[in-house]
Amino acid sequence: MAEAEFYEVAAKVISQKGHCELGHKVGDKFVIGDKTPSGMCPWAFYALFPFVSVLQFGGSFPWEDDRDKTTVACPDPANPVVFELKRLRE
């Protein structure tokens, strides 16, 4: 049985409103491999993780025009941080 291909995923903050407790701001970037990136809010990571997993193993989302990207918000509705996730192809 062949092993699934694995991709790293870049998470970039594209919007931040209100006050982020960890200080995330537009332009912050993280590369997600097999561990939680240093400095990334754990709550945001937990929200992103299911979407990151899909991209890491070659999947895509039917509502997106680009199979290598999706957009996900952290779970704080009063102070949302929105991340663009992009599969890294090398």
C-alpha positions as CSV (number, residue, x, y, z in Angstrom):
1,M,0.0,0.0,0.0
2,A,1.4,3.4,-1.0
3,E,1.9,6.1,1.6
4,A,-0.1,9.3,1.2
5,E,1.8,12.3,0.1
6,F,2.2,14.9,2.9
7,Y,2.4,18.7,2.4
8,E,3.2,21.5,4.8
9,V,0.6,24.3,5.0
10,A,1.2,28.0,5.4
11,A,-1.2,29.9,7.6
12,K,-1.2,33.7,7.1
13,V,-3.3,36.2,9.1
14,I,-5.4,38.1,6.5
15,S,-7.8,39.9,8.9
16,Q,-7.8,40.7,12.6
17,K,-10.5,42.7,14.4
18,G,-10.8,43.7,18.0
19,H,-8.1,42.5,20.4
20,C,-6.3,39.2,19.9
21,E,-5.0,37.9,23.3
22,L,-1.9,36.5,21.6
23,G,-1.3,39.6,19.5
24,H,-1.8,38.0,16.1
25,K,-1.9,40.7,13.4
26,V,-2.3,40.9,9.6
27,G,0.7,39.5,7.9
28,D,1.7,37.0,10.6
29,K,2.8,33.7,9.0
30,F,3.2,30.2,10.3
31,V,4.2,27.0,8.6
32,I,2.3,24.0,9.8
33,G,4.0,20.6,9.4
34,D,3.6,17.8,12.0
35,K,3.6,20.1,15.1
36,T,1.8,23.2,16.3
37,P,3.8,26.2,15.2
38,S,5.6,28.1,17.9
39,G,3.7,31.3,18.8
40,M,0.4,30.3,17.2
41,C,-2.6,30.6,19.5
42,P,-3.7,27.0,20.5
43,W,-7.4,27.9,20.1
44,A,-6.8,29.1,16.5
45,F,-4.7,26.0,15.8
46,Y,-7.5,23.8,17.0
47,A,-9.9,25.6,14.7
48,L,-7.6,25.4,11.8
49,F,-6.4,21.8,12.3
50,P,-9.3,19.9,10.5
51,F,-8.8,22.2,7.4
52,V,-5.0,21.9,7.6
53,S,-5.2,18.1,7.7
54,V,-7.3,18.1,4.5
55,L,-4.7,20.2,2.7
56,Q,-1.7,18.3,4.1
57,F,-3.0,15.0,2.6
58,G,-3.9,16.4,-0.8
59,G,-7.6,17.1,-0.3
60,S,-9.5,20.3,-1.2
61,F,-12.7,22.1,-0.5
62,P,-15.6,22.2,-3.1
63,W,-16.5,25.8,-2.2
64,E,-13.0,27.1,-3.0
65,D,-11.8,28.1,-6.5
66,D,-8.2,27.2,-5.7
67,R,-7.7,23.6,-4.5
68,D,-4.6,24.6,-2.6
69,K,-6.3,27.3,-0.4
70,T,-9.0,27.9,2.1
71,T,-9.9,30.6,4.7
72,V,-10.7,29.9,8.3
73,A,-11.4,32.1,11.3
74,C,-10.4,31.5,14.9
75,P,-13.2,30.7,17.3
76,D,-13.4,34.1,19.1
77,P,-16.4,35.8,17.6
78,A,-15.8,39.2,19.3
79,N,-12.1,39.4,18.2
80,P,-11.8,37.2,15.0
81,V,-8.5,36.4,13.5
82,V,-8.9,35.1,9.9
83,F,-6.3,32.9,8.4
84,E,-5.6,31.9,4.8
85,L,-4.4,28.4,4.6
86,K,-2.3,27.4,1.6
87,R,-0.8,24.0,0.7
88,L,2.9,24.3,0.0
89,R,4.0,22.5,-3.1
90,E,7.8,22.2,-3.6
